[in-house]
Amino acid sequence: MNTRPSLDGSAGVLKNREAQQIPPLRNYLCLTMFTCFCPAWPINIVALVFSVLAQKSYDEEDYDGSKRLAQKALHLGIASFIIGLVSITAYTVVHFATHVV
């Protein structure tokens, strides 16, 4: 988009206002990719899908939908991490409790 600024510079001010209204992207892709290593696969794969959908929605300039999908990805990512941590802890406790030397 090639626009000429007016004498008072209002085109640059308008462009800056439009740039300030666009919210930053938060799709939590790193978190959801990290949780794919946790043993809670159905939940963390759904979180990863929501994260990718949030990115796609942001690219289509649907900022409210992107924010909503990103929040779902965040909540599912946290739930997946907690479930994975509990699973690993329970497995470790059971393993060392049954193999007493």
Residue pairs with C-beta under 8 A, 6 or more apart in sequence:
3 11
3 15
4 11
5 11
5 12
22 63
23 63
23 67
25 54
25 55
25 58
25 66
26 54
26 67
26 70
27 51
27 52
27 54
27 55
27 58
27 66
27 69
27 70
27 73
28 51
28 54
28 70
28 73
28 74
28 77
29 48
29 51
29 52
29 55
31 51
31 73
31 74
31 77
31 78
31 81
32 44
32 47
32 48
32 50
32 51
32 73
32 76
32 77
32 80
33 48
34 81
35 44
35 47
35 48
35 77
35 80
35 81
35 84
36 44
36 45
36 48
37 84
38 44
38 80
38 81
38 83
38 84
38 85
38 87
38 88
39 84
39 87
39 88
40 79
40 80
40 83
40 84
40 87
43 76
43 79
43 80
43 83
44 76
44 77
44 80
44 84
46 76
47 72
47 73
47 76
47 77
47 79
47 80
48 73
50 69
50 70
50 72
50 73
50 76
51 69
51 70
51 73
51 77
53 69
54 66
54 67
54 69
54 70
54 73
55 66
57 65
57 66
57 69
58 66
